[in-house]
Amino acid sequence: MKPEIQANKIVILSGSGISAESGIPTFRDANGLWHNYSWESVASPSGWRAHPEVVLEFYNERRLQADQAQPNAAHRALVELESAYEVVVITQNIDDLHERAGSSNVIHVHGRLNHARGTSDAHKRYRIDAAPILMGQLCEDGTQLRPDIVWFGEDVEYMEESRRHIATAARVLVVGTSLTVFPAASLVRAARGRAEKILIALEMDKLPFGFKFMRGKASSIVPYLCNKWLEAHRNGDLNS
């Protein structure tokens, strides 16, 4: 039996496009990070084993860059929804812009840049904010600290929890992702048929079934959509 939809619940699935408008480069666009680094060298367990110092330097730079970035209008608009709705943000992003904007319930399926963890199976995490991780810096279990990032070939986190949230949402908003990174992209399949489903992106090759596509920048469209939903709540119309 499928879980009951909660009329007052909105779930957001966010991707790199929302952070790009805050100045954080994506990996896949024309000027993205993959044009300067191969994913095998900086985002895989094999790359870490081969040259951990290069991987640490790469993420130390990303961490400092993300720390200096600021939430944009899209991040802030999602926070405003919490005044009227139960809001869950599921993000593929590794920055903390949603949290710094004020979102209170954020699930990071690909890890968090401002955290480090050991390399044992225990995965003990430490918040480091913008500080670098250095070679020789150890977890309390004696293993070298590494970025708390889900690399290619590693298990994506919180997938079942995220599916449950999407399956019970009356509104599902996908923003800033073209849904090409799996398995996180598969989360949209949990959205219910009678839920309102919207995807905001600059481009989209294949729209998920049942989703309405709104082409444009997150910083423009997300505030408009959030205002519309807040107005619907004020008018007592949760179906608008």
BAGU-267950 format. One line per 5 residues: number of its first residue (from 1); their letters; for each residue y, z, x of C-alpha. Coordinates in pm, 1 decimal. Example, Ala and Ser with C-alpha at 12.3 -4.5 7.8 and 13.67 -1.06 7.14 Angstrom:
# BAGU-267950
1 = AS = -450.0 780.0 1230.0; -106.0 714.0 1367.0
***
This chain:
# BAGU-267950
1 = MKPEI = 0.0 0.0 0.0; 342.6 -95.6 128.8; 603.9 180.1 168.1; 875.6 208.2 -91.0; 1206.5 36.7 -21.0
6 = QANKI = 1499.2 275.7 9.0; 1799.1 129.5 -173.3; 2049.4 302.9 53.1; 1890.7 205.6 385.7; 2020.2 -59.5 627.6
11 = VILSG = 1835.9 -155.1 945.4; 2001.1 -355.8 1221.2; 1806.6 -545.1 1487.3; 2051.0 -623.2 1767.6; 2021.9 -840.7 2075.3
16 = SGISA = 2216.2 -944.6 2381.4; 2472.9 -1148.8 2187.2; 2643.0 -837.7 2054.6; 2676.7 -694.5 2407.3; 2792.2 -1027.1 2554.3
21 = ESGIP = 3116.1 -990.3 2359.1; 3176.2 -667.5 2551.8; 3142.4 -853.8 2880.8; 2777.0 -784.1 2957.5; 2612.7 -1114.5 3060.9
26 = TFRDA = 2292.2 -1221.6 2892.8; 1989.4 -1346.5 3078.2; 1943.7 -1669.3 2889.3; 2278.7 -1838.5 2831.8; 2430.0 -2104.7 3055.9
31 = NGLWH = 2590.7 -1846.1 3281.1; 2316.4 -1590.4 3237.2; 2152.9 -1369.2 3493.6; 1832.6 -1574.3 3510.7; 2031.4 -1847.0 3686.6
36 = NYSWE = 2082.7 -1607.5 3978.0; 1754.0 -1416.7 3967.5; 1400.3 -1503.1 3866.1; 1251.9 -1269.3 3608.7; 943.9 -1234.0 3827.9
41 = SVASP = 1152.9 -1081.6 4106.7; 1356.3 -825.6 3909.2; 1186.5 -773.0 3572.5; 814.7 -748.6 3636.2; 576.5 -490.5 3781.0
46 = SGWRA = 478.3 -739.5 4052.3; 842.9 -782.2 4154.7; 879.9 -405.4 4174.0; 570.3 -372.3 4392.3; 682.7 -655.0 4622.5
51 = HPEVV = 1045.0 -548.2 4682.5; 1151.4 -233.3 4497.7; 1478.9 -212.9 4691.0; 1590.4 -549.9 4547.2; 1499.1 -439.1 4195.2
56 = LEFYN = 1690.6 -112.9 4235.3; 1997.8 -296.3 4364.2; 1985.9 -538.9 4071.5; 1973.2 -263.4 3809.4; 2223.1 -43.7 3992.2
61 = ERRLQ = 2472.9 -329.1 3955.4; 2379.9 -381.8 3589.1; 2412.3 -8.5 3520.8; 2761.3 11.6 3666.0; 2865.8 -301.8 3478.2
66 = ADQAQ = 2733.7 -166.6 3147.9; 2905.6 167.7 3204.8; 3240.6 -6.3 3247.9; 3195.7 -218.7 2932.4; 3332.3 -96.0 2600.1
71 = PNAAH = 3190.5 -123.7 2246.8; 3342.2 -410.1 2049.1; 3434.2 -453.9 1682.9; 3074.7 -528.4 1584.1; 2944.5 -203.7 1734.6
76 = RALVE = 3221.9 -6.1 1567.1; 3169.9 -169.3 1227.2; 2803.2 -68.8 1223.5; 2908.9 292.1 1275.7; 3132.0 275.7 965.9
81 = LESAY = 2826.7 196.2 754.1; 2697.4 547.3 819.4; 2966.5 684.8 589.8; 2777.2 539.8 293.8; 2427.8 435.0 404.8
86 = EVVVI = 2129.3 549.0 605.3; 2159.8 321.8 909.8; 1899.6 261.2 1179.2; 1985.5 42.3 1478.1; 1687.9 -110.9 1656.6
91 = TQNID = 1814.8 -276.2 1971.8; 1660.4 -503.6 2229.9; 1956.6 -421.7 2454.7; 1930.9 -176.8 2742.3; 2297.8 -71.0 2737.3
96 = DLHER = 2429.4 225.1 2538.6; 2718.8 53.0 2359.6; 2579.8 136.7 2014.9; 2567.6 506.0 2103.7; 2911.8 505.3 2262.4
101 = AGSSN = 3053.8 339.2 1952.2; 2912.8 629.1 1752.1; 2583.5 508.5 1600.7; 2367.5 815.8 1546.1; 2019.8 660.1 1509.8
106 = VIHVH = 1944.4 402.4 1780.7; 1596.4 291.5 1887.3; 1568.3 111.6 2223.9; 1254.2 -100.9 2228.7; 1319.8 -237.9 2579.7
111 = GRLNH = 1429.2 82.7 2748.7; 1762.9 227.2 2855.4; 1965.4 130.0 3157.6; 2128.2 472.0 3190.8; 1791.7 642.2 3236.0
116 = ARGTS = 1540.9 652.4 3520.3; 1174.2 742.1 3516.7; 892.2 798.3 3758.1; 629.9 535.8 3828.4; 332.3 742.6 3716.7
121 = DAHKR = 177.1 710.3 3371.7; 365.1 1024.1 3262.9; 690.6 824.3 3222.5; 909.6 1133.6 3256.5; 1267.5 1024.2 3189.6
126 = YRIDA = 1598.6 1136.3 3336.9; 1946.3 1049.7 3217.4; 2149.7 920.2 3511.7; 2444.4 750.7 3335.3; 2607.5 513.3 3590.8
131 = APILM = 2453.3 667.4 3904.1; 2242.6 444.3 4131.2; 1871.6 492.1 4187.0; 1791.2 503.1 4558.6; 1473.8 441.3 4754.0
136 = GQLCE = 1316.5 777.8 4829.3; 1458.7 934.6 4513.5; 1156.3 1090.3 4347.0; 1047.0 1203.5 4004.1; 924.8 1561.8 3985.0
141 = DGTQL = 570.0 1422.9 3984.4; 634.9 1285.2 4333.6; 663.7 916.9 4244.9; 955.6 687.1 4320.9; 1216.8 667.8 4045.0
146 = RPDIV = 1260.7 328.2 3879.4; 1479.0 195.6 3597.5; 1366.1 305.3 3251.6; 1333.4 -58.3 3147.3; 1042.8 -236.8 2979.7
151 = WFGED = 960.7 -522.1 3215.0; 767.7 -838.5 3130.7; 401.4 -746.6 3107.4; 472.9 -386.9 3002.5; 434.2 -243.8 2653.4
156 = VEYME = 739.8 -259.9 2428.8; 825.2 84.1 2293.6; 860.4 224.9 1940.5; 723.7 -88.2 1770.7; 539.7 89.2 1488.4
161 = ESRRH = 833.5 318.9 1418.6; 1064.0 16.1 1410.6; 835.3 -173.6 1172.4; 828.2 121.8 934.6; 1205.8 137.3 928.6
166 = IATAA = 1240.2 -236.2 858.2; 970.0 -225.5 590.2; 1162.3 40.9 398.0; 1510.2 -114.0 431.8; 1695.3 -267.5 138.4
171 = RVLVV = 1910.6 -459.0 386.2; 1806.4 -600.7 723.4; 2071.8 -739.3 957.8; 1971.2 -928.7 1271.9; 2264.8 -981.6 1506.6
176 = GTSLT = 2305.9 -1133.2 1849.6; 1947.2 -1244.7 1904.0; 1775.4 -1579.6 1864.4; 1440.9 -1398.9 1823.7; 1274.9 -1561.9 2123.2
181 = VFPAA = 1163.1 -1244.1 2304.6; 829.0 -1117.7 2179.1; 688.7 -889.5 2059.5; 1026.6 -742.5 1956.9; 1115.8 -1062.6 1770.2
186 = SLVRA = 812.5 -1014.4 1546.1; 974.2 -707.7 1389.6; 1160.1 -926.3 1137.3; 826.3 -1005.9 971.5; 821.2 -650.2 838.7
191 = ARGRA = 1129.7 -716.3 623.4; 1044.5 -709.3 254.3; 1078.5 -1007.3 27.0; 1333.2 -844.4 -203.0; 1540.5 -699.2 80.5
196 = EKILI = 1873.2 -862.8 164.5; 1814.3 -1031.2 499.8; 2093.0 -1175.7 716.7; 2094.4 -1315.6 1069.9; 2418.2 -1352.8 1266.3
201 = ALEMD = 2414.1 -1561.1 1584.9; 2596.1 -1845.3 1758.0; 2286.2 -2062.5 1729.3; 1938.0 -2040.9 1585.9; 1647.6 -2278.0 1637.2
206 = KLPFG = 1425.0 -2149.0 1358.5; 1545.5 -1908.8 1092.9; 1292.7 -1643.5 982.5; 1169.3 -1688.0 627.3; 1397.1 -1538.6 365.9
211 = FKFMR = 1693.2 -1481.6 600.3; 2045.1 -1608.8 540.2; 2208.9 -1751.4 854.0; 2571.7 -1672.0 933.1; 2687.2 -1865.0 1238.7
216 = GKASS = 2954.5 -1707.3 1454.9; 3054.1 -1418.9 1676.0; 2924.5 -1074.3 1595.9; 3269.2 -922.2 1647.3; 3405.1 -1135.1 1362.5
221 = IVPYL = 3121.0 -1151.2 1111.6; 2971.7 -802.1 1140.1; 3296.9 -623.1 1040.6; 3336.4 -861.2 745.5; 2980.4 -799.8 627.9
226 = CNKWL = 3001.6 -422.3 675.8; 3324.0 -409.6 475.1; 3152.4 -602.6 197.8; 2860.2 -358.8 190.6; 3090.4 -57.1 196.0
231 = EAHRN = 3288.3 -200.3 -93.2; 2964.4 -253.6 -285.5; 2874.7 109.5 -230.9; 3214.9 226.7 -351.0; 3165.5 19.2 -664.5
236 = GDLNS = 2817.4 160.2 -719.0; 2655.8 -180.3 -671.4; 2388.3 -154.8 -400.4; 2267.1 -506.8 -475.5; 2589.4 -683.6 -373.1
***
